[in-house]
């Protein structure tokens, strides 16, 4: 039996992880090829994406712990 909430949280986590990976790629692409201000902006976006990914992972893990699924 599948838990709908766990499935929803897994989808959100996967999307957040993919977004973070794309942001990290972009940071690596602009490093050394753009202004410091632009690099800092891209890096801040990546930091936000990392925080979102971590929050999604924690939500999923907390659900699994609470719901035992």
GIDA-V540559 format. One record per pair of residues at least 12 apart in sequence whose C-alpha atoms are under 10 Angstrom apart, sorted by sequence separation. I is the first residue (numbers start at 1). GAP is how many residues later the second one is. D is the distance in whole Angstrom. If there is no record, write none. Layout:
# GIDA-V540559
I,GAP,D ; I,GAP,D
This chain:
# GIDA-V540559
27,12,7 ; 30,12,8 ; 31,12,10 ; 26,13,10 ; 27,13,9 ; 30,13,10 ; 27,14,9 ; 28,14,10 ; 27,15,6 ; 28,15,9 ; 26,16,7 ; 27,16,6 ; 26,17,9 ; 27,17,10 ; 24,18,9 ; 27,18,9 ; 23,19,8 ; 24,19,8 ; 26,19,10 ; 27,19,7 ; 23,20,8 ; 26,20,9 ; 23,21,10 ; 24,21,9 ; 25,21,9 ; 23,22,7 ; 24,22,6 ; 23,23,5 ; 24,23,9 ; 22,24,8 ; 23,24,9 ; 20,25,9 ; 21,25,9 ; 23,25,10 ; 24,25,9 ; 20,26,6 ; 23,26,7 ; 24,26,9 ; 19,27,9 ; 20,27,8 ; 22,27,9 ; 23,27,9 ; 20,28,8 ; 21,28,9 ; 20,29,5 ; 21,29,9 ; 19,30,7 ; 20,30,6 ; 18,31,9 ; 19,31,9 ; 20,31,9 ; 17,32,8 ; 20,32,8 ; 21,32,10 ; 16,33,7 ; 17,33,8 ; 19,33,9 ; 20,33,7 ; 16,34,8 ; 19,34,8 ; 20,34,10 ; 16,35,9 ; 17,35,8 ; 18,35,9 ; 16,36,6 ; 17,36,5 ; 15,37,10 ; 16,37,5 ; 17,37,9 ; 15,38,8 ; 16,38,8 ; 13,39,9 ; 14,39,8 ; 16,39,9 ; 17,39,9 ; 12,40,10 ; 13,40,6 ; 16,40,7 ; 17,40,9 ; 12,41,9 ; 13,41,8 ; 15,41,9 ; 16,41,9 ; 13,42,8 ; 14,42,9 ; 13,43,5 ; 14,43,9 ; 12,44,7 ; 13,44,6 ; 11,45,9 ; 12,45,9 ; 13,45,9 ; 10,46,8 ; 13,46,9 ; 9,47,7 ; 10,47,8 ; 12,47,10 ; 13,47,8 ; 9,48,8 ; 12,48,9 ; 9,49,10 ; 10,49,9 ; 11,49,10 ; 9,50,7 ; 10,50,7 ; 9,51,5 ; 10,51,10 ; 8,52,9 ; 9,52,9 ; 6,53,9 ; 7,53,9 ; 6,54,7 ; 9,54,8 ; 5,55,9 ; 6,55,9 ; 9,55,10 ; 6,57,7 ; 5,58,8 ; 6,58,7 ; 5,59,10 ; 3,61,10 ; 6,61,9 ; 5,62,10 ; 6,63,8 ; 3,64,9 ; 5,64,10 ; 3,66,7 ; 2,67,8 ; 1,68,10
